[in-house]
Amino acid sequence: MCEPAVYTVAQAAEVLQVSEDTVGRIVRRGVLPRVPHVGGKVLIPRRALDRLIEQGETTLGTAAPQADQPRGGSPPRQSDRWAAS
C-alpha cells in the first residue's frame, strides 16, 4: 500500500504523535505548509512531515517550562530565587 501524498490534521497528529491542536499551531506558525484545498480543509504534504521529523522539530510549541521558570515565561528575579532558600 502506498503512502498518501497529503495528510489531514488528524493523520499528521498521529504520525507526529502530538495533538491535533499542536499540528494546527505548527501549521499556523508556518512551520508546516498546507495544501490549498476547496472547502477549507487543511491538508499537509507528506514530504513536509518527513522533513520535520528528520529535523527533529516535532515538539515545536509543546515544550514544558523549565522547573525554575514560572509559567509566565520570564525567569524569576534574583531576589525571588534567594527568598525561598
Backbone as numpy.savetxt, mean C-alpha at the origin, in Angstrom:
# Nx Ny Nz CAx CAy CAz Cx Cy Cz
-3.21 -22.86 -17.15 -4.05 -21.67 -17.15 -3.17 -20.43 -17.15
-3.47 -19.47 -18.00 -2.64 -18.27 -18.08 -3.09 -17.25 -17.03
-2.15 -16.41 -16.65 -2.45 -15.36 -15.67 -3.16 -14.21 -16.37
-4.05 -13.52 -15.65 -4.75 -12.39 -16.28 -3.78 -11.23 -16.55
-4.11 -10.45 -17.56 -3.29 -9.27 -17.88 -3.53 -8.15 -16.88
-4.73 -8.13 -16.28 -5.09 -7.12 -15.28 -5.78 -7.78 -14.11
-5.72 -7.11 -12.97 -6.38 -7.59 -11.76 -7.37 -6.55 -11.26
-8.44 -7.01 -10.62 -9.32 -6.10 -9.90 -8.62 -5.72 -8.60
-9.18 -4.75 -7.88 -8.60 -4.36 -6.59 -8.60 -5.56 -5.63
-9.68 -6.32 -5.62 -9.76 -7.49 -4.72 -8.69 -8.53 -5.08
-8.51 -8.78 -6.37 -7.50 -9.75 -6.80 -6.10 -9.25 -6.47
-5.84 -7.96 -6.70 -4.52 -7.39 -6.40 -4.24 -7.47 -4.90
-5.26 -7.22 -4.09 -5.10 -7.31 -2.64 -4.72 -8.73 -2.22
-5.33 -9.70 -2.85 -5.01 -11.09 -2.54 -3.58 -11.42 -2.93
-3.16 -10.97 -4.11 -1.79 -11.22 -4.57 -0.78 -10.58 -3.63
-1.04 -9.33 -3.22 -0.11 -8.60 -2.37 -0.26 -8.93 -0.89
-1.33 -9.65 -0.55 -1.64 -10.01 0.83 -1.81 -8.77 1.72
-2.59 -7.83 1.19 -2.95 -6.61 1.91 -4.45 -6.42 1.74
-5.01 -5.42 2.40 -6.44 -5.15 2.27 -6.75 -4.43 0.95
-8.01 -4.47 0.58 -8.44 -3.74 -0.61 -8.25 -2.24 -0.41
-8.45 -1.76 0.82 -8.23 -0.34 1.12 -6.78 0.06 0.85
-5.85 -0.82 1.22 -4.44 -0.53 1.00 -4.13 -0.45 -0.49
-4.68 -1.36 -1.26 -4.48 -1.32 -2.72 -5.05 -0.01 -3.27
-6.22 0.39 -2.78 -6.81 1.65 -3.23 -5.91 2.84 -2.93
-5.33 2.85 -1.73 -4.40 3.94 -1.37 -3.18 3.94 -2.28
-2.65 2.76 -2.55 -1.46 2.67 -3.41 -1.78 3.16 -4.82
-2.96 2.84 -5.31 -3.38 3.32 -6.63 -3.56 4.83 -6.61
-4.25 5.37 -5.58 -4.47 6.82 -5.50 -3.16 7.59 -5.40
-2.15 7.01 -4.75 -0.85 7.68 -4.63 -0.03 7.58 -5.90
-0.51 6.81 -6.87 0.20 6.70 -8.14 1.30 5.66 -8.15
1.41 4.87 -7.09 2.44 3.83 -7.04 2.08 2.70 -8.00
0.79 2.37 -8.05 0.29 1.38 -9.00 -0.59 2.11 -10.01
-0.36 1.88 -11.30 -1.23 2.50 -12.30 -2.55 1.76 -12.40
-3.52 2.41 -12.97 -4.79 1.75 -13.24 -5.07 1.82 -14.73
-5.72 0.81 -15.23 -6.08 0.74 -16.64 -7.42 1.44 -16.80
-7.51 2.39 -17.73 -8.81 3.04 -17.96 -9.84 1.97 -18.34
-11.02 2.05 -17.74 -12.04 1.04 -17.98 -13.41 1.69 -17.98
-14.23 1.31 -18.93 -15.59 1.84 -18.99 -16.33 1.42 -17.73
-17.03 2.34 -17.13 -17.79 2.04 -15.92 -17.03 2.37 -14.64
-15.81 2.85 -14.75 -15.07 3.28 -13.58 -14.43 2.18 -12.75
-14.51 0.94 -13.22 -13.90 -0.17 -12.48 -12.38 -0.01 -12.50
-11.75 -0.21 -11.35 -10.29 -0.09 -11.26 -9.66 -1.43 -11.63
-8.84 -1.41 -12.66 -8.09 -2.59 -13.07 -6.60 -2.26 -13.02
-5.82 -3.16 -12.48 -4.40 -2.92 -12.27 -3.61 -3.90 -13.12
-2.68 -3.41 -13.93 -1.90 -4.30 -14.79 -1.06 -5.30 -13.98
-1.05 -6.55 -14.42 -0.26 -7.59 -13.75 1.21 -7.19 -13.70
1.72 -6.62 -14.77 3.15 -6.23 -14.79 3.48 -5.21 -13.70
2.53 -4.31 -13.43 2.76 -3.32 -12.37 2.84 -4.01 -11.00
1.98 -5.00 -10.77 2.06 -5.77 -9.51 3.38 -6.51 -9.42
3.78 -7.11 -10.54 5.06 -7.84 -10.56 6.22 -6.93 -10.19
6.23 -5.72 -10.77 7.30 -4.76 -10.47 7.28 -4.36 -9.00
6.10 -4.11 -8.47 5.97 -3.71 -7.08 6.50 -4.79 -6.15
6.17 -6.03 -6.45 6.65 -7.15 -5.64 8.16 -7.27 -5.73
8.70 -7.15 -6.93 10.16 -7.23 -7.12 10.89 -6.14 -6.34
10.28 -4.96 -6.25 10.89 -3.84 -5.54 10.71 -3.96 -4.04
9.85 -4.87 -3.59 9.64 -5.06 -2.17 8.88 -3.94 -1.51
7.98 -3.29 -2.27 7.25 -2.14 -1.73 5.79 -2.46 -1.47
5.46 -3.71 -1.18 4.06 -4.07 -1.00 3.48 -3.54 0.30
4.30 -3.03 1.20 3.79 -2.53 2.47 3.67 -1.02 2.49
3.72 -0.37 1.36 3.59 1.09 1.32 2.32 1.53 2.03
2.48 2.45 2.94 1.33 3.00 3.63 0.78 2.13 4.74
1.41 0.99 5.01 0.86 0.11 6.04 1.82 -0.08 7.20
2.94 0.62 7.19 3.92 0.43 8.27 3.36 0.96 9.58
3.59 0.22 10.63 3.15 0.63 11.96 4.08 1.71 12.48
3.59 2.60 13.34 4.47 3.61 13.91 5.56 2.96 14.77
6.68 3.64 14.87 7.75 3.14 15.72 7.29 3.15 17.17
7.85 2.25 17.96 7.42 2.10 19.35 7.58 3.39 20.15
8.61 4.18 19.85 8.84 5.40 20.62 8.16 6.62 20.00
7.32 6.41 18.96 6.64 7.54 18.35 5.14 7.43 18.58
4.50 8.52 18.95 3.05 8.50 19.07 2.42 8.39 17.70
1.16 8.01 17.64 0.48 7.83 16.36 0.40 9.12 15.55
0.57 10.27 16.16 0.51 11.54 15.45 1.63 11.70 14.45
2.68 10.90 14.53 3.74 10.92 13.55 4.96 11.71 13.95
4.83 12.66 14.86 6.02 13.42 15.24 6.68 12.75 16.44
8.00 12.76 16.47 8.68 12.13 17.60 8.43 12.90 18.88
8.49 12.22 20.02 8.27 12.92 21.27 9.35 13.97 21.50
8.96 15.04 22.20 9.95 16.07 22.53 10.95 15.49 23.51
12.14 16.04 23.51 13.19 15.54 24.39 12.75 15.55 25.85
12.05 16.62 26.26 11.62 16.70 27.66 10.60 15.61 27.98
9.77 15.22 26.99 8.78 14.15 27.21 9.45 12.80 27.39
10.53 12.56 26.66 11.24 11.28 26.77 11.78 11.06 28.18
12.32 12.13 28.75 12.96 11.98 30.05 11.96 12.05 31.19
10.80 12.63 30.95 9.81 12.76 32.02 9.27 11.41 32.46
9.22 10.45 31.54 8.69 9.12 31.86 9.67 8.27 32.61
10.93 8.66 32.66 11.96 7.82 33.31 11.91 7.86 34.79
